[in-house]
Amino acid sequence: MLMEVVAIRPDEGRTAAGTPEPQLASALARIAVLARDAGLDPIAVRADELAERLAAGRVHLAVLGQVKRGKSTLLNALLGEAVLPASVVPLTAIPTFLKPAGTRRLEVAFADDRQPEIFEASDADELRSRLEQFVTEERNPCNALNVERVTVYHPAPVLASGAVLIDTPGIGSTYRHNTEATLNFLPQCDAALFVVSADPPITEAEVGFLAEVAERVPRLFFVLNKVDYLDERERETAIAFLRSVLEREVGAAAAEIVPLSARRGLAAREAGSDAAWEDSGCAALERALERFVADELTSVLHAAVRGKTQRLCDEAASQIALKRSLALMPLAELQSRAALFRQSVEAAVREREIAHDLIAGDKKRLLARLEQEAAAVRERAYHALTRAVEERAPDERLEDVLEREVPALFERELGAIATLMERLIAQSLSEHEARADELAAKVRSAASDAFGVALAAPNASEVFEMRREPYWVQHPWQVALHVPPASPAERLLPASAAERKRRARERIAVERVVVGNVENLRWAVLQNVNDAFLVFAGRLDRMLAELVESVEGALAEAEARAGRERASTASVADAYAAHEAELAEIARTLGGGDA
């Protein structure tokens, strides 16, 4: 009997369903309208961005597995037709992203400055033929087309449920650095589907890979493919063996696996047979993925957006309340209170400059740490490559050793340093976020003291939140080298002395390769550090500027109306009061939950 797959690391319970998406989307749309009508464009823009995030919220699920395990066939079964090239066709190391759409099409992104190319397809055969041009070694040898990634858009129900499936290069392929690049990519994903098969259930290479994957992915699902080749007793034995390995390597108390036949599942979908689809085991996997998307990640997204929408609603209401208060204030009192507010803002501006100095100091310390790490990489890489060169087979060329060793070595080192620096950046900026909250609180307090209205504002952690889709990067590691030829004098030396000279020349050449690659690695991480601090400092300025500008805008508007008839001013105040009432109703509908 087939078992349904479940996430085997349930360290988080199910999240209760949040506010339904249509209600959230309607609230955000109305907040944007009210904010624009009140002249609060920055709030309206943030409402639009939240609505866009809600509409585009997708779960990114990487599909992993050793070559020949049936990953492509399983993905084709989930799509319902043979879109991805069969595993018998040698594939490049280009990831394929599968996203929802009403029609079939292919988008190809390039690593150079070329614009993406988009191809429409009327059926699976045409789409697969287009895809083969870019992701197979036969049609795109050694990625001569310089493709960075491809995205397949497809109307499959499993994608429409909110999942983006990512077909990654198989482990155990010709190039070991593909495995390292896959590992570096995984922390960006929400979950991973690990495919093994019954011939044998799991290999030593897969166990080693799995141990690293389990540390980098929040959720793991497991599939035992090709069970149609086993009888009932063999299937039970294979499942029991795989479960014991998963429990030992992943640390799950009761790892459950879905046994299935992707081949039969694809045939069932192509034949339109629901019974055969269920019998293949693929239906259980499809249900589990849909449940995971709906019950866990989608509800988490809705709860988070609900909380942010509530705070945005409060912020809009408080700023409109300020505008209403100022509209009714006599001009002399208005000007007096404005002077008090601006005096307080000047102190906040001075503190902002101190905050910038502290941010610059932390960046400098992190860059110094990067230099230390790069020096350590140089030493490790030099010893590792020198050892590999000296231990190579007699008929193996030096160039072949470097082509084999360099990409995997430096992808691994890049992943380690990038992970370390991202953690250090997060630690550093979290302290600055708290300081930014304090600065924003002082500006709000100044407004409250001056005008008697409490301004609401987003937490710095929301302002500085950075969202991105999983992004695959392959680096062009240097493997070319130049070994100086032996000098005439060297040719006259005894064999042992000449051999020592040759090894010394090779070590110098290897050192140059190491220096070049470490510099590439250092530069890639350096750019990330600089960008993170630059973006943070810029957002800090914008957050404070928007707070001050919202008050200044309200003041300018009120001063311009001060000389008008009282009835006109009261009418404006009444309009603001109506906006406040509607925002209060939106807040009540949202339930006021915080995420």
C-alpha positions as CSV (number, residue, x, y, z in Angstrom):
1,M,0.0,0.0,0.0
2,L,1.3,3.4,-0.9
3,M,2.0,6.0,1.8
4,E,1.5,9.7,1.4
5,V,4.7,11.8,1.6
6,V,5.0,14.2,4.4
7,A,7.6,16.8,5.4
8,I,9.9,14.8,7.7
9,R,11.2,17.8,9.7
10,P,7.9,19.1,11.3
11,D,9.7,21.5,13.7
12,E,6.9,24.0,13.1
13,G,3.2,23.2,13.6
14,R,0.6,24.1,11.0
15,T,-0.1,27.8,10.8
16,A,-3.8,28.6,11.1
17,A,-5.2,30.0,8.0
18,G,-4.9,33.8,7.8
19,T,-7.3,36.3,6.4
20,P,-8.5,35.1,3.0
21,E,-6.5,36.5,0.1
22,P,-9.4,38.3,-1.6
23,Q,-10.2,40.2,1.6
24,L,-6.5,41.1,2.0
25,A,-6.2,42.2,-1.6
26,S,-9.4,44.3,-1.3
27,A,-8.1,45.9,1.9
28,L,-4.7,46.8,0.3
29,A,-6.4,48.2,-2.8
30,R,-8.7,50.4,-0.6
31,I,-5.8,51.6,1.6
32,A,-3.9,52.6,-1.5
33,V,-6.9,54.6,-2.8
34,L,-7.5,56.4,0.6
35,A,-3.7,57.1,1.0
36,R,-3.4,58.7,-2.5
37,D,-6.6,60.7,-1.9
38,A,-5.1,62.1,1.3
39,G,-1.8,62.9,-0.4
40,L,0.1,60.0,1.3
41,D,1.8,58.6,-1.8
42,P,4.6,56.6,0.0
43,I,1.9,54.7,2.0
44,A,0.0,54.0,-1.2
45,V,3.2,52.7,-2.9
46,R,3.8,50.3,0.0
47,A,0.2,49.1,-0.2
48,D,0.7,48.4,-3.9
49,E,4.0,46.5,-3.2
50,L,2.3,44.4,-0.5
51,A,-0.6,43.6,-2.9
52,E,2.0,42.5,-5.5
53,R,3.8,40.3,-3.0
54,L,0.5,38.7,-2.0
55,A,-0.5,38.1,-5.6
56,A,2.9,36.7,-6.6
57,G,3.5,34.7,-3.4
58,R,5.0,31.4,-4.5
59,V,6.6,28.5,-2.8
60,H,10.0,27.7,-4.4
61,L,10.7,23.9,-4.2
62,A,13.9,22.5,-5.6
63,V,13.9,19.0,-7.0
64,L,17.1,17.1,-6.2
65,G,18.5,13.8,-7.0
66,Q,21.3,11.8,-8.5
67,V,21.4,11.4,-12.3
68,K,19.2,8.6,-13.6
69,R,16.9,8.6,-10.7
70,G,13.9,9.8,-12.8
71,K,13.7,13.5,-11.7
72,S,12.7,14.7,-15.2
73,T,10.1,11.9,-15.6
74,L,8.6,12.8,-12.2
75,L,8.4,16.5,-13.1
76,N,6.8,15.6,-16.4
77,A,4.3,13.4,-14.5
78,L,3.4,16.3,-12.2
79,L,3.1,18.6,-15.3
80,G,0.9,16.0,-17.0
81,E,3.0,15.8,-20.2
82,A,6.5,15.2,-21.3
83,V,7.9,18.8,-21.3
84,L,11.4,18.2,-19.8
85,P,14.0,16.3,-21.9
86,A,14.4,12.6,-20.9
87,S,17.3,11.7,-18.6
88,V,18.9,9.7,-21.4
89,V,19.8,13.0,-23.0
90,P,22.9,14.5,-21.4
91,L,21.9,17.8,-19.8
92,T,23.8,21.0,-19.1
93,A,24.1,22.5,-15.6
94,I,21.4,25.0,-16.3
95,P,18.5,25.0,-13.8
96,T,14.9,25.0,-15.1
97,F,12.2,26.9,-13.2
98,L,8.6,25.6,-13.7
99,K,6.0,28.4,-13.1
100,P,2.3,28.7,-13.5
101,A,0.7,30.3,-16.6
102,G,-2.4,29.9,-18.7
103,T,-0.4,28.9,-21.8
104,R,2.9,27.0,-22.5
105,R,5.9,29.2,-23.1
106,L,9.6,29.2,-22.5
107,E,11.8,32.1,-21.3
108,V,15.6,31.9,-21.6
109,A,17.8,34.3,-19.6
110,F,21.4,34.8,-20.6
111,A,24.5,35.4,-18.5
112,D,25.6,38.4,-20.7
113,D,23.8,41.6,-21.6
114,R,21.3,40.0,-24.0
115,Q,17.6,40.4,-23.3
116,P,15.7,37.2,-22.4
117,E,14.2,35.3,-25.3
118,I,10.6,34.1,-25.0
119,F,9.1,31.3,-27.1
120,E,5.4,30.4,-27.2
121,A,4.5,26.7,-27.6
122,S,1.2,25.1,-28.7
123,D,1.9,21.7,-27.2
124,A,4.4,19.7,-25.0
125,D,6.4,18.5,-28.0
126,E,7.1,22.0,-29.3
127,L,7.9,23.2,-25.8
128,R,10.3,20.3,-25.2
129,S,12.0,20.8,-28.5
130,R,12.6,24.5,-27.7
131,L,13.9,23.5,-24.3
132,E,16.4,21.0,-25.6
133,Q,18.0,23.8,-27.6
134,F,19.2,25.3,-24.4
135,V,19.6,22.6,-21.7
136,T,21.1,19.6,-23.4
137,E,24.7,19.0,-24.2
138,E,23.8,17.9,-27.7
139,R,22.2,21.2,-28.7
140,N,24.1,23.5,-26.3
141,P,27.5,21.9,-25.7
142,C,29.3,23.2,-22.6
143,N,26.6,25.9,-22.5
144,A,28.1,27.7,-25.6
145,L,24.9,29.8,-25.7
146,N,25.8,31.3,-22.3
147,V,22.4,30.5,-20.8
148,E,21.9,31.5,-17.2
149,R,18.5,29.9,-16.5
150,V,15.4,28.9,-18.3
151,T,11.8,29.2,-17.1
152,V,9.0,27.0,-18.3
153,Y,5.5,28.5,-17.9
154,H,2.8,25.8,-17.8
155,P,-0.9,25.5,-16.9
156,A,-0.4,22.4,-14.7
157,P,-2.6,22.3,-11.6
158,V,0.3,21.6,-9.3
159,L,1.9,24.9,-10.3
160,A,-1.4,26.8,-10.1
161,S,-1.6,25.8,-6.5
162,G,1.3,28.1,-5.7
163,A,4.4,26.0,-6.2
164,V,7.4,26.9,-8.4
165,L,9.3,23.7,-9.1
166,I,13.0,24.0,-9.8
167,D,14.8,21.2,-11.7
168,T,18.4,21.3,-10.5
169,P,21.5,19.6,-12.1
170,G,21.8,16.0,-10.9
171,I,24.4,15.1,-8.4
172,G,27.0,12.5,-9.4
173,S,27.2,14.1,-12.9
174,T,30.4,14.8,-14.8
175,Y,31.1,18.1,-13.0
176,R,31.4,18.0,-9.2
177,H,31.0,21.8,-9.0
178,N,27.4,21.4,-10.1
179,T,26.8,19.8,-6.8
180,E,28.5,22.7,-4.9
181,A,26.5,25.2,-6.9
182,T,23.3,23.4,-6.1
183,L,24.1,23.5,-2.4
184,N,24.8,27.2,-2.5
185,F,21.4,27.7,-4.2
186,L,19.3,25.7,-1.7
187,P,19.1,28.2,1.2
188,Q,17.1,30.5,-1.1
189,C,14.4,27.8,-1.5
190,D,11.4,27.1,0.7
191,A,11.6,23.3,0.4
192,A,13.2,20.5,-1.5
193,L,12.0,17.2,-3.0
194,F,14.7,14.5,-2.8
195,V,14.3,11.8,-5.4
196,V,15.9,8.4,-5.0
197,S,15.0,5.1,-6.7
198,A,14.8,1.4,-6.1
199,D,18.0,0.6,-7.9
200,P,19.6,0.8,-5.2
201,P,17.5,2.8,-2.7
202,I,20.2,5.3,-1.8
203,T,23.9,5.5,-2.5
204,E,26.9,6.7,-0.4
205,A,27.1,9.8,-2.6
206,E,23.5,10.6,-2.0
207,V,23.8,10.1,1.7
208,G,26.7,12.6,1.8
209,F,24.8,15.1,-0.3
210,L,21.6,14.6,1.8
211,A,23.5,15.4,5.0
212,E,24.5,18.8,3.6
213,V,21.1,19.4,2.1
214,A,19.3,18.8,5.4
215,E,21.3,21.7,7.0
216,R,20.3,24.2,4.3
217,V,16.6,23.6,3.5
218,P,13.7,24.3,5.8
219,R,11.6,21.4,4.6
220,L,12.5,18.1,2.9
221,F,10.2,15.7,1.0
222,F,11.3,12.2,-0.1
223,V,10.2,10.1,-3.1
224,L,11.2,6.5,-3.8
225,N,10.8,6.2,-7.6
226,K,10.7,3.1,-9.9
227,V,8.9,0.9,-7.4
228,D,7.0,-0.7,-10.3
229,Y,10.2,-2.8,-10.8
230,L,9.8,-4.3,-7.3
231,D,7.3,-6.9,-5.9
232,E,5.5,-6.1,-2.7
233,R,8.2,-7.7,-0.4
234,E,11.1,-5.9,-2.2
235,R,9.2,-2.6,-2.0
236,E,8.7,-3.0,1.8
237,T,12.4,-3.8,2.2
238,A,13.5,-0.9,0.1
239,I,11.3,1.5,2.0
240,A,12.4,0.2,5.4
241,F,16.1,0.6,4.4
242,L,15.6,4.1,3.0
243,R,13.7,5.2,6.1
244,S,16.5,3.9,8.4
245,V,19.1,5.9,6.4
246,L,16.9,9.1,6.5
247,E,16.3,8.8,10.2
248,R,20.0,8.4,10.8
249,E,21.2,11.2,8.4
250,V,18.4,13.7,8.8
251,G,17.6,13.0,12.4
252,A,13.8,12.5,11.9
253,A,12.0,10.3,14.3
254,A,9.8,8.7,11.7
255,A,10.8,9.5,8.1
256,E,8.0,8.7,5.7
257,I,8.5,8.2,2.0
258,V,6.2,8.2,-0.9
259,P,6.9,5.2,-3.2
260,L,5.8,5.8,-6.7
261,S,6.4,5.1,-10.4
262,A,6.9,8.4,-12.2
263,R,6.9,6.5,-15.5
264,R,3.5,5.1,-14.9
265,G,2.3,8.4,-13.5
266,L,3.2,10.2,-16.7
267,A,1.5,7.5,-18.8
268,A,-1.6,7.8,-16.7
269,R,-1.7,11.6,-17.1
270,E,-1.2,11.3,-20.9
271,A,-4.0,8.7,-21.0
272,G,-6.3,10.8,-18.8
273,S,-6.7,7.9,-16.4
274,D,-7.4,9.1,-12.8
275,A,-7.3,5.5,-11.5
276,A,-3.9,4.8,-13.0
277,W,-2.7,8.2,-11.7
278,E,-3.7,7.2,-8.2
279,D,-2.3,3.7,-8.5
280,S,1.1,5.1,-9.7
281,G,1.6,6.9,-6.3
282,C,2.0,10.3,-8.0
283,A,-1.4,11.5,-6.8
284,A,-0.3,11.1,-3.2
285,L,2.8,13.3,-3.9
286,E,0.7,15.9,-5.7
287,R,-1.8,16.1,-2.8
288,A,1.1,16.4,-0.3
289,L,2.7,19.3,-2.2
290,E,-0.6,21.1,-2.6
291,R,-1.3,20.7,1.1
292,F,2.2,21.9,2.0
293,V,1.7,25.0,-0.1
294,A,-1.8,25.8,1.1
295,D,-1.6,24.8,4.8
296,E,1.9,25.9,5.6
297,L,3.6,28.5,3.4
298,T,0.7,30.2,1.8
299,S,-1.0,30.7,5.2
300,V,2.3,32.0,6.6
301,L,2.5,34.5,3.7
302,H,-1.1,35.6,4.3
303,A,-0.6,36.0,8.0
304,A,2.6,38.0,7.4
305,V,0.9,40.3,4.8
306,R,-2.2,40.6,7.1
307,G,0.1,41.9,9.9
308,K,1.9,44.4,7.6
309,T,-1.5,45.5,6.1
310,Q,-2.8,46.2,9.6
311,R,0.3,48.3,10.5
312,L,0.1,50.1,7.1
313,C,-3.6,50.8,7.9
314,D,-2.7,52.2,11.3
315,E,0.1,54.4,9.7
316,A,-2.3,55.8,7.2
317,A,-4.9,56.5,9.8
318,S,-2.5,58.3,12.1
319,Q,-1.2,60.5,9.3
320,I,-4.7,61.4,8.2
321,A,-5.5,62.2,11.9
322,L,-2.6,64.6,11.9
323,K,-3.9,66.3,8.7
324,R,-7.3,66.6,10.2
325,S,-5.9,68.1,13.5
326,L,-3.8,70.6,11.6
327,A,-6.6,71.6,9.3
328,L,-8.6,72.9,12.3
329,M,-5.6,74.6,14.0
330,P,-5.2,78.5,13.9
331,L,-2.3,79.7,11.9
332,A,-0.3,81.2,14.7
333,E,-0.6,78.1,16.8
334,L,0.3,76.0,13.8
335,Q,3.5,77.9,13.1
336,S,4.5,77.8,16.7
337,R,4.1,74.0,16.9
338,A,5.8,73.5,13.6
339,A,8.9,75.3,15.0
340,L,8.9,73.0,18.0
341,F,8.7,69.9,15.7
342,R,11.5,71.1,13.4
343,Q,13.8,71.7,16.4
344,S,13.3,68.1,17.5
345,V,13.9,66.8,14.0
346,E,17.3,68.6,13.8
347,A,18.5,66.5,16.8
348,A,17.2,63.3,15.0
349,V,19.2,64.3,11.9
350,R,22.4,64.6,14.0
351,E,21.7,61.1,15.4
352,R,21.2,59.8,11.8
353,E,24.7,61.0,10.9
354,I,26.1,59.1,13.9
355,A,24.1,56.0,12.8
356,H,25.7,56.3,9.3
357,D,29.2,56.4,11.0
358,L,28.4,53.3,13.0
359,I,27.2,51.5,9.8
360,A,30.4,52.4,8.0
361,G,32.5,51.2,10.9
362,D,30.7,47.8,10.9
363,K,31.1,47.5,7.1
364,K,34.8,48.2,7.5
365,R,35.1,45.4,10.1
366,L,33.3,42.9,8.0
367,L,35.5,43.7,5.0
368,A,38.6,43.1,7.1
369,R,37.1,39.8,8.1
370,L,36.5,39.0,4.5
371,E,40.2,39.6,3.8
372,Q,41.1,37.2,6.6
373,E,38.8,34.5,5.2
374,A,40.2,35.0,1.6
375,A,43.7,34.6,2.9
376,A,42.7,31.3,4.6
377,V,41.1,30.1,1.4
378,R,44.3,30.9,-0.5
379,E,46.3,28.7,1.8
380,R,43.8,25.9,1.8
381,A,43.3,26.0,-1.9
382,Y,47.0,26.1,-2.6
383,H,47.7,23.0,-0.5
384,A,44.7,21.1,-1.9
385,L,45.6,21.8,-5.5
386,T,49.3,21.1,-5.0
387,R,48.5,17.8,-3.4
388,A,46.1,16.9,-6.3
389,V,48.8,17.8,-8.8
390,E,51.5,15.9,-7.1
391,E,49.3,12.8,-6.7
392,R,47.9,12.7,-10.2
393,A,48.3,9.7,-12.4
394,P,51.5,9.6,-14.6
395,D,49.6,10.1,-17.8
396,E,47.3,12.9,-16.4
397,R,48.0,16.4,-17.6
398,L,48.3,19.3,-15.1
399,E,45.5,21.1,-16.9
400,D,43.1,18.2,-16.5
401,V,43.7,18.1,-12.8
402,L,42.9,21.8,-12.4
403,E,39.8,21.5,-14.6
404,R,38.6,18.7,-12.4
405,E,39.5,20.2,-9.0
406,V,39.2,24.0,-9.3
407,P,35.5,24.5,-9.9
408,A,34.3,22.2,-7.1
409,L,36.9,23.6,-4.7
410,F,36.1,27.2,-5.2
411,E,32.3,26.7,-5.4
412,R,32.5,25.1,-2.0
413,E,34.7,27.8,-0.6
414,L,32.5,30.5,-2.0
415,G,29.4,28.9,-0.4
416,A,31.1,28.7,3.0
417,I,32.3,32.3,2.9
418,A,29.1,33.7,1.5
419,T,27.1,31.9,4.2
420,L,29.4,33.2,6.9
421,M,29.3,36.8,5.7
422,E,25.5,36.8,5.3
423,R,25.2,35.7,8.9
424,L,27.6,38.4,10.1
425,I,25.8,41.0,7.9
426,A,22.4,40.0,9.4
427,Q,23.8,40.2,12.9
428,S,25.3,43.6,12.3
429,L,22.3,45.1,10.5
430,S,19.8,43.8,13.1
431,E,21.5,46.1,15.7
432,H,21.2,49.0,13.3
433,E,17.6,48.1,12.7
434,A,16.9,48.6,16.4
435,R,18.8,51.9,16.3
436,A,16.7,53.0,13.3
437,D,13.5,52.1,15.2
438,E,14.7,54.4,18.0
439,L,15.3,57.2,15.6
440,A,11.9,56.8,13.9
441,A,10.3,56.7,17.4
442,K,12.0,60.1,18.2
443,V,10.5,61.7,15.1
444,R,7.1,60.3,15.9
445,S,7.4,61.5,19.5
446,A,8.3,65.0,18.2
447,A,5.2,65.0,16.1
448,S,3.1,63.8,19.1
449,D,4.6,66.5,21.4
450,A,4.1,69.2,18.9
451,F,0.6,68.3,17.5
452,G,-0.9,65.9,20.0
453,V,-1.3,63.1,17.4
454,A,0.5,59.8,17.7
455,L,2.1,58.8,14.4
456,A,2.4,55.1,13.5
457,A,5.3,53.9,11.5
458,P,6.5,50.5,10.2
459,N,9.2,48.6,12.1
460,A,12.7,49.0,10.6
461,S,12.8,45.2,10.1
462,E,9.9,45.7,7.6
463,V,11.5,48.7,5.9
464,F,14.8,46.9,5.4
465,E,13.3,43.5,4.5
466,M,14.8,42.2,1.3
467,R,12.8,39.8,-0.8
468,R,14.1,37.9,-3.8
469,E,13.4,34.8,-5.9
470,P,15.9,32.0,-5.7
471,Y,18.8,32.9,-8.0
472,W,21.2,30.4,-9.5
473,V,24.8,31.6,-10.1
474,Q,27.6,29.7,-11.8
475,H,31.0,31.3,-11.6
476,P,33.6,31.1,-14.4
477,W,36.5,29.8,-12.3
478,Q,39.9,30.1,-13.9
479,V,41.6,26.8,-14.8
480,A,44.0,28.0,-17.5
481,L,47.7,28.2,-16.4
482,H,51.1,28.7,-17.8
483,V,54.0,26.6,-16.6
484,P,57.3,28.1,-17.7
485,P,59.4,25.7,-19.8
486,A,62.5,24.1,-18.4
487,S,65.7,26.2,-18.9
488,P,68.7,24.8,-20.8
489,A,70.6,24.5,-17.5
490,E,67.8,22.5,-16.0
491,R,68.0,19.9,-18.8
492,L,71.6,19.2,-17.7
493,L,70.6,18.4,-14.1
494,P,70.3,14.9,-12.7
495,A,66.8,13.4,-13.1
496,S,65.9,13.9,-9.4
497,A,67.0,17.5,-9.4
498,A,65.2,18.2,-12.7
499,E,62.1,16.7,-11.2
500,R,62.3,19.0,-8.2
501,K,62.7,22.0,-10.5
502,R,59.6,20.8,-12.6
503,R,57.5,20.5,-9.4
504,A,58.6,23.9,-8.3
505,R,57.6,25.5,-11.6
506,E,54.2,23.7,-11.4
507,R,53.6,25.0,-7.8
508,I,54.2,28.5,-9.0
509,A,51.7,28.0,-11.8
510,V,49.2,26.5,-9.4
511,E,49.7,29.5,-7.0
512,R,48.8,31.9,-9.8
513,V,45.6,30.0,-10.5
514,V,44.8,30.1,-6.8
515,V,45.4,33.8,-6.5
516,G,43.2,34.5,-9.5
517,N,40.3,32.4,-8.3
518,V,40.5,33.7,-4.7
519,E,40.3,37.2,-6.1
520,N,37.2,36.3,-8.1
521,L,35.7,34.8,-4.9
522,R,36.6,37.8,-2.8
523,W,35.2,40.2,-5.3
524,A,31.9,38.4,-5.5
525,V,31.4,38.5,-1.7
526,L,32.8,42.0,-1.4
527,Q,30.1,43.3,-3.8
528,N,27.4,41.6,-1.7
529,V,28.8,43.2,1.5
530,N,29.0,46.7,-0.1
531,D,25.5,46.3,-1.6
532,A,23.9,45.2,1.7
533,F,25.3,48.2,3.7
534,L,24.6,50.6,0.9
535,V,21.0,49.5,0.5
536,F,20.5,49.6,4.3
537,A,21.9,53.1,4.7
538,G,19.8,54.3,1.8
539,R,16.6,52.8,3.3
540,L,17.4,54.3,6.7
541,D,17.5,57.8,5.1
542,R,14.3,57.2,3.1
543,M,12.4,55.9,6.2
544,L,13.3,59.0,8.2
545,A,12.8,61.3,5.3
546,E,9.3,59.9,4.6
547,L,8.3,60.4,8.3
548,V,9.5,64.0,8.3
549,E,8.1,64.7,4.9
550,S,4.7,63.3,5.9
551,V,4.5,65.9,8.7
552,E,6.0,68.7,6.6
553,G,3.5,68.0,3.9
554,A,0.6,68.1,6.3
555,L,2.0,71.4,7.7
556,A,2.3,73.0,4.3
557,E,-1.2,71.9,3.3
558,A,-2.6,73.3,6.6
559,E,-0.8,76.6,6.2
560,A,-2.1,77.0,2.7
561,R,-5.7,76.5,3.9
562,A,-5.3,78.7,7.0
563,G,-6.6,81.8,5.3
564,R,-9.7,80.2,3.8
565,E,-13.2,80.3,5.1
566,R,-13.8,78.3,8.2
567,A,-16.6,76.3,6.5
568,S,-14.2,75.1,3.8
569,T,-11.6,74.1,6.4
570,A,-14.3,72.1,8.3
571,S,-15.3,70.4,5.1
572,V,-11.7,69.2,4.6
573,A,-11.5,68.0,8.2
574,D,-14.8,66.1,7.7
575,A,-13.4,64.4,4.6
576,Y,-10.3,63.3,6.6
577,A,-12.5,62.0,9.4
578,A,-14.4,59.9,6.9
579,H,-11.1,58.4,5.7
580,E,-10.2,57.6,9.3
581,A,-13.5,55.9,9.8
582,E,-13.1,53.7,6.7
583,L,-9.5,52.8,7.7
584,A,-10.8,51.9,11.2
585,E,-13.3,49.6,9.5
586,I,-10.6,48.0,7.4
587,A,-8.5,47.4,10.5
588,R,-11.5,45.8,12.2
589,T,-12.1,43.5,9.2
590,L,-8.5,42.5,9.2
591,G,-8.8,41.5,12.9
592,G,-5.8,43.4,14.1
593,G,-3.6,40.3,14.1
594,D,0.2,40.8,14.0
595,A,2.5,38.5,12.1
